[in-house]
Amino acid sequence: YLSSEYVWDYEYYYDYIDPVSVNATTLKYNRYSIVIIFWIILAAFIGFFFLILSLISHSRQLPRSTQLLFIPILYCMS
């Protein structure tokens, strides 16, 4: 836009906000068990994803011909 006066704009980033402090004694589970559960669920999801992709890719049989198909190639010698 065209204007004769300059406008100062500020951008706020979430990096400048301090992380929420959590008291480890008030957690219901140990903090390491939470991380372990997260990685187990992530690995199970990835394994399930590849299983589904594998089943989808092998869902139909490719047609196999009993006869060999020969394509004649003509060589022109000049």
N, CA, C and O atoms as a GROMACS GRO file, in nm:
protein
  312
    1TYR      N    1   0.084  -0.117   0.000
    1TYR     CA    2   0.000   0.000   0.000
    1TYR      C    3   0.088   0.123   0.000
    1TYR      O    4   0.202   0.119   0.046
    2LEU      N    5   0.037   0.229  -0.050
    2LEU     CA    6   0.114   0.353  -0.059
    2LEU      C    7   0.066   0.450   0.048
    2LEU      O    8  -0.052   0.480   0.059
    3SER      N    9   0.162   0.497   0.125
    3SER     CA   10   0.128   0.593   0.229
    3SER      C   11   0.249   0.680   0.255
    3SER      O   12   0.363   0.641   0.229
    4SER      N   13   0.224   0.799   0.304
    4SER     CA   14   0.334   0.891   0.329
    4SER      C   15   0.402   0.867   0.463
    4SER      O   16   0.516   0.908   0.483
    5GLU      N   17   0.334   0.801   0.556
    5GLU     CA   18   0.394   0.776   0.686
    5GLU      C   19   0.433   0.629   0.700
    5GLU      O   20   0.369   0.540   0.644
    6TYR      N   21   0.539   0.606   0.774
    6TYR     CA   22   0.592   0.471   0.792
    6TYR      C   23   0.525   0.406   0.913
    6TYR      O   24   0.510   0.470   1.018
    7VAL      N   25   0.485   0.282   0.899
    7VAL     CA   26   0.417   0.211   1.007
    7VAL      C   27   0.512   0.108   1.065
    7VAL      O   28   0.570   0.027   0.992
    8TRP      N   29   0.529   0.111   1.198
    8TRP     CA   30   0.614   0.014   1.267
    8TRP      C   31   0.530  -0.106   1.305
    8TRP      O   32   0.430  -0.094   1.376
    9ASP      N   33   0.570  -0.224   1.257
    9ASP     CA   34   0.501  -0.348   1.292
    9ASP      C   35   0.597  -0.437   1.368
    9ASP      O   36   0.717  -0.439   1.340
   10TYR      N   37   0.543  -0.511   1.462
   10TYR     CA   38   0.623  -0.604   1.541
   10TYR      C   39   0.573  -0.745   1.517
   10TYR      O   40   0.453  -0.769   1.503
   11GLU      N   41   0.666  -0.836   1.512
   11GLU     CA   42   0.632  -0.977   1.499
   11GLU      C   43   0.668  -1.048   1.628
   11GLU      O   44   0.778  -1.034   1.679
   12TYR      N   45   0.574  -1.123   1.678
   12TYR     CA   46   0.597  -1.194   1.803
   12TYR      C   47   0.618  -1.342   1.772
   12TYR      O   48   0.542  -1.402   1.696
   13TYR      N   49   0.720  -1.398   1.831
   13TYR     CA   50   0.754  -1.538   1.809
   13TYR      C   51   0.735  -1.613   1.939
   13TYR      O   52   0.759  -1.560   2.048
   14TYR      N   53   0.694  -1.738   1.927
   14TYR     CA   54   0.676  -1.820   2.046
   14TYR      C   55   0.808  -1.863   2.108
   14TYR      O   56   0.811  -1.912   2.220
   15ASP      N   57   0.917  -1.844   2.035
   15ASP     CA   58   1.048  -1.880   2.091
   15ASP      C   59   1.086  -1.790   2.208
   15ASP      O   60   1.164  -1.830   2.294
   16TYR      N   61   1.031  -1.672   2.211
   16TYR     CA   62   1.066  -1.580   2.318
   16TYR      C   63   0.988  -1.608   2.446
   16TYR      O   64   1.022  -1.555   2.552
   17ILE      N   65   0.884  -1.688   2.438
   17ILE     CA   66   0.803  -1.720   2.555
   17ILE      C   67   0.871  -1.831   2.633
   17ILE      O   68   0.915  -1.930   2.576
   18ASP      N   69   0.879  -1.814   2.763
   18ASP     CA   70   0.941  -1.916   2.848
   18ASP      C   71   0.855  -2.042   2.849
   18ASP      O   72   0.732  -2.031   2.851
   19PRO      N   73   0.917  -2.161   2.847
   19PRO     CA   74   0.838  -2.284   2.854
   19PRO      C   75   0.768  -2.298   2.989
   19PRO      O   76   0.812  -2.242   3.090
   20VAL      N   77   0.660  -2.372   2.988
   20VAL     CA   78   0.583  -2.391   3.110
   20VAL      C   79   0.662  -2.480   3.204
   20VAL      O   80   0.710  -2.586   3.164
   21SER      N   81   0.677  -2.437   3.326
   21SER     CA   82   0.750  -2.518   3.424
   21SER      C   83   0.658  -2.623   3.482
   21SER      O   84   0.544  -2.595   3.519
   22VAL      N   85   0.709  -2.746   3.490
   22VAL     CA   86   0.631  -2.859   3.541
   22VAL      C   87   0.705  -2.918   3.660
   22VAL      O   88   0.825  -2.945   3.653
   23ASN      N   89   0.633  -2.937   3.768
   23ASN     CA   90   0.691  -3.000   3.886
   23ASN      C   91   0.689  -3.151   3.865
   23ASN      O   92   0.582  -3.210   3.848
   24ALA      N   93   0.806  -3.214   3.866
   24ALA     CA   94   0.816  -3.358   3.838
   24ALA      C   95   0.752  -3.442   3.946
   24ALA      O   96   0.714  -3.556   3.920
   25THR      N   97   0.739  -3.390   4.066
   25THR     CA   98   0.680  -3.470   4.175
   25THR      C   99   0.529  -3.480   4.161
   25THR      O  100   0.468  -3.570   4.219
   26THR      N  101   0.467  -3.390   4.087
   26THR     CA  102   0.322  -3.394   4.072
   26THR      C  103   0.277  -3.477   3.952
   26THR      O  104   0.157  -3.496   3.932
   27LEU      N  105   0.373  -3.528   3.873
   27LEU     CA  106   0.335  -3.610   3.758
   27LEU      C  107   0.284  -3.745   3.804
   27LEU      O  108   0.331  -3.801   3.903
   28LYS      N  109   0.185  -3.796   3.730
   28LYS     CA  110   0.129  -3.927   3.764
   28LYS      C  111   0.225  -4.038   3.724
   28LYS      O  112   0.235  -4.139   3.794
   29TYR      N  113   0.296  -4.020   3.613
   29TYR     CA  114   0.391  -4.119   3.564
   29TYR      C  115   0.531  -4.060   3.566
   29TYR      O  116   0.549  -3.938   3.573
   30ASN      N  117   0.629  -4.147   3.561
   30ASN     CA  118   0.766  -4.101   3.552
   30ASN      C  119   0.788  -4.036   3.415
   30ASN      O  120   0.730  -4.080   3.316
   31ARG      N  121   0.869  -3.932   3.409
   31ARG     CA  122   0.887  -3.861   3.283
   31ARG      C  123   0.954  -3.946   3.178
   31ARG      O  124   0.929  -3.927   3.059
   32TYR      N  125   1.037  -4.040   3.218
   32TYR     CA  126   1.102  -4.127   3.120
   32TYR      C  127   1.004  -4.231   3.066
   32TYR      O  128   1.014  -4.270   2.950
   33SER      N  129   0.911  -4.276   3.148
   33SER     CA  130   0.813  -4.372   3.098
   33SER      C  131   0.719  -4.306   2.997
   33SER      O  132   0.670  -4.372   2.905
   34ILE      N  133   0.695  -4.177   3.013
   34ILE     CA  134   0.613  -4.106   2.914
   34ILE      C  135   0.684  -4.103   2.779
   34ILE      O  136   0.621  -4.122   2.675
   35VAL      N  137   0.814  -4.078   2.781
   35VAL     CA  138   0.892  -4.076   2.656
   35VAL      C  139   0.897  -4.214   2.594
   35VAL      O  140   0.886  -4.228   2.472
   36ILE      N  141   0.915  -4.318   2.676
   36ILE     CA  142   0.920  -4.455   2.625
   36ILE      C  143   0.786  -4.493   2.561
   36ILE      O  144   0.783  -4.554   2.455
   37ILE      N  145   0.676  -4.457   2.626
   37ILE     CA  146   0.544  -4.487   2.571
   37ILE      C  147   0.525  -4.414   2.438
   37ILE      O  148   0.468  -4.469   2.344
   38PHE      N  149   0.571  -4.290   2.430
   38PHE     CA  150   0.561  -4.214   2.305
   38PHE      C  151   0.635  -4.284   2.192
   38PHE      O  152   0.581  -4.297   2.082
   39TRP      N  153   0.758  -4.330   2.217
   39TRP     CA  154   0.837  -4.395   2.112
   39TRP      C  155   0.778  -4.530   2.074
   39TRP      O  156   0.783  -4.568   1.957
   40ILE      N  157   0.722  -4.602   2.169
   40ILE     CA  158   0.658  -4.731   2.138
   40ILE      C  159   0.536  -4.709   2.049
   40ILE      O  160   0.516  -4.782   1.952
   41ILE      N  161   0.456  -4.609   2.082
   41ILE     CA  162   0.338  -4.580   2.000
   41ILE      C  163   0.379  -4.534   1.861
   41ILE      O  164   0.317  -4.572   1.762
   42LEU      N  165   0.484  -4.453   1.853
   42LEU     CA  166   0.532  -4.407   1.722
   42LEU      C  167   0.585  -4.523   1.638
   42LEU      O  168   0.558  -4.530   1.518
   43ALA      N  169   0.660  -4.614   1.700
   43ALA     CA  170   0.712  -4.730   1.627
   43ALA      C  171   0.599  -4.822   1.583
   43ALA      O  172   0.604  -4.876   1.473
   44ALA      N  173   0.497  -4.839   1.667
   44ALA     CA  174   0.383  -4.923   1.630
   44ALA      C  175   0.306  -4.861   1.513
   44ALA      O  176   0.260  -4.932   1.424
   45PHE      N  177   0.291  -4.731   1.515
   45PHE     CA  178   0.222  -4.663   1.405
   45PHE      C  179   0.298  -4.679   1.274
   45PHE      O  180   0.238  -4.707   1.170
   46ILE      N  181   0.429  -4.662   1.278
   46ILE     CA  182   0.510  -4.676   1.157
   46ILE      C  183   0.507  -4.820   1.107
   46ILE      O  184   0.497  -4.844   0.987
   47GLY      N  185   0.515  -4.917   1.198
   47GLY     CA  186   0.505  -5.057   1.159
   47GLY      C  187   0.370  -5.090   1.097
   47GLY      O  188   0.363  -5.161   0.997
   48PHE      N  189   0.263  -5.039   1.157
   48PHE     CA  190   0.129  -5.061   1.103
   48PHE      C  191   0.114  -4.995   0.966
   48PHE      O  192   0.050  -5.049   0.877
   49PHE      N  193   0.174  -4.878   0.951
   49PHE     CA  194   0.169  -4.806   0.823
   49PHE      C  195   0.237  -4.886   0.713
   49PHE      O  196   0.182  -4.900   0.604
   50PHE      N  197   0.356  -4.938   0.740
   50PHE     CA  198   0.426  -5.018   0.638
   50PHE      C  199   0.356  -5.151   0.612
   50PHE      O  200   0.360  -5.202   0.500
   51LEU      N  201   0.292  -5.208   0.712
   51LEU     CA  202   0.215  -5.330   0.691
   51LEU      C  203   0.098  -5.304   0.597
   51LEU      O  204   0.073  -5.382   0.506
   52ILE      N  205   0.028  -5.197   0.619
   52ILE     CA  206  -0.085  -5.162   0.532
   52ILE      C  207  -0.036  -5.134   0.390
   52ILE      O  208  -0.099  -5.179   0.293
   53LEU      N  209   0.074  -5.061   0.376
   53LEU     CA  210   0.128  -5.036   0.242
   53LEU      C  211   0.171  -5.164   0.173
   53LEU      O  212   0.153  -5.180   0.052
   54SER      N  213   0.228  -5.255   0.249
   54SER     CA  214   0.270  -5.383   0.191
   54SER      C  215   0.149  -5.464   0.146
   54SER      O  216   0.152  -5.526   0.039
   55LEU      N  217   0.044  -5.465   0.225
   55LEU     CA  218  -0.076  -5.540   0.187
   55LEU      C  219  -0.145  -5.476   0.066
   55LEU      O  220  -0.199  -5.547  -0.018
   56ILE      N  221  -0.143  -5.347   0.058
   56ILE     CA  222  -0.204  -5.280  -0.056
   56ILE      C  223  -0.126  -5.309  -0.184
   56ILE      O  224  -0.186  -5.332  -0.289
   57SER      N  225   0.006  -5.309  -0.175
   57SER     CA  226   0.085  -5.330  -0.295
   57SER      C  227   0.081  -5.475  -0.344
   57SER      O  228   0.106  -5.500  -0.461
   58HIS      N  229   0.050  -5.570  -0.257
   58HIS     CA  230   0.041  -5.711  -0.297
   58HIS      C  231  -0.103  -5.760  -0.304
   58HIS      O  232  -0.129  -5.880  -0.294
   59SER      N  233  -0.196  -5.669  -0.323
   59SER     CA  234  -0.337  -5.707  -0.317
   59SER      C  235  -0.385  -5.779  -0.442
   59SER      O  236  -0.483  -5.853  -0.436
   60ARG      N  237  -0.319  -5.759  -0.555
   60ARG     CA  238  -0.364  -5.827  -0.676
   60ARG      C  239  -0.247  -5.898  -0.742
   60ARG      O  240  -0.132  -5.854  -0.734
   61GLN      N  241  -0.279  -6.008  -0.808
   61GLN     CA  242  -0.178  -6.085  -0.879
   61GLN      C  243  -0.157  -6.024  -1.017
   61GLN      O  244  -0.253  -5.988  -1.086
   62LEU      N  245  -0.034  -6.013  -1.055
   62LEU     CA  246  -0.005  -5.967  -1.190
   62LEU      C  247  -0.029  -6.082  -1.287
   62LEU      O  248   0.004  -6.196  -1.256
   63PRO      N  249  -0.085  -6.054  -1.404
   63PRO     CA  250  -0.112  -6.162  -1.500
   63PRO      C  251   0.018  -6.221  -1.552
   63PRO      O  252   0.107  -6.150  -1.598
   64ARG      N  253   0.026  -6.352  -1.546
   64ARG     CA  254   0.145  -6.422  -1.596
   64ARG      C  255   0.107  -6.495  -1.724
   64ARG      O  256   0.014  -6.576  -1.727
   65SER      N  257   0.178  -6.466  -1.828
   65SER     CA  258   0.150  -6.526  -1.957
   65SER      C  259   0.228  -6.658  -1.968
   65SER      O  260   0.344  -6.666  -1.927
   66THR      N  261   0.162  -6.761  -2.023
   66THR     CA  262   0.229  -6.890  -2.041
   66THR      C  263   0.312  -6.891  -2.169
   66THR      O  264   0.402  -6.974  -2.184
   67GLN      N  265   0.282  -6.801  -2.260
   67GLN     CA  266   0.356  -6.794  -2.385
   67GLN      C  267   0.454  -6.677  -2.378
   67GLN      O  268   0.425  -6.572  -2.320
   68LEU      N  269   0.568  -6.699  -2.437
   68LEU     CA  270   0.665  -6.591  -2.445
   68LEU      C  271   0.630  -6.503  -2.563
   68LEU      O  272   0.596  -6.551  -2.671
   69LEU      N  273   0.641  -6.376  -2.543
   69LEU     CA  274   0.607  -6.281  -2.648
   69LEU      C  275   0.736  -6.240  -2.717
   69LEU      O  276   0.825  -6.180  -2.657
   70PHE      N  277   0.744  -6.273  -2.847
   70PHE     CA  278   0.861  -6.238  -2.925
   70PHE      C  279   0.827  -6.120  -3.015
   70PHE      O  280   0.727  -6.123  -3.088
   71ILE      N  281   0.908  -6.020  -3.009
   71ILE     CA  282   0.891  -5.905  -3.096
   71ILE      C  283   0.999  -5.914  -3.203
   71ILE      O  284   1.117  -5.904  -3.172
   72PRO      N  285   0.960  -5.931  -3.329
   72PRO     CA  286   1.062  -5.941  -3.435
   72PRO      C  287   1.132  -5.808  -3.455
   72PRO      O  288   1.069  -5.703  -3.464
   73ILE      N  289   1.261  -5.816  -3.463
   73ILE     CA  290   1.343  -5.696  -3.486
   73ILE      C  291   1.406  -5.712  -3.623
   73ILE      O  292   1.479  -5.808  -3.648
   74LEU      N  293   1.381  -5.619  -3.709
   74LEU     CA  294   1.434  -5.622  -3.845
   74LEU      C  295   1.557  -5.533  -3.850
   74LEU      O  296   1.553  -5.415  -3.814
   75TYR      N  297   1.666  -5.593  -3.897
   75TYR     CA  298   1.789  -5.516  -3.912
   75TYR      C  299   1.805  -5.480  -4.059
   75TYR      O  300   1.802  -5.566  -4.146
   76CYS      N  301   1.821  -5.356  -4.083
   76CYS     CA  302   1.843  -5.309  -4.220
   76CYS      C  303   1.992  -5.287  -4.239
   76CYS      O  304   2.051  -5.198  -4.179
   77MET      N  305   2.051  -5.370  -4.321
   77MET     CA  306   2.194  -5.357  -4.350
   77MET      C  307   2.207  -5.276  -4.478
   77MET      O  308   2.156  -5.316  -4.582
   78SER      N  309   2.273  -5.167  -4.473
   78SER     CA  310   2.290  -5.088  -4.594
   78SER      C  311   2.436  -5.060  -4.620
   78SER      O  312   2.470  -4.994  -4.718
   0.00000   0.00000   0.00000
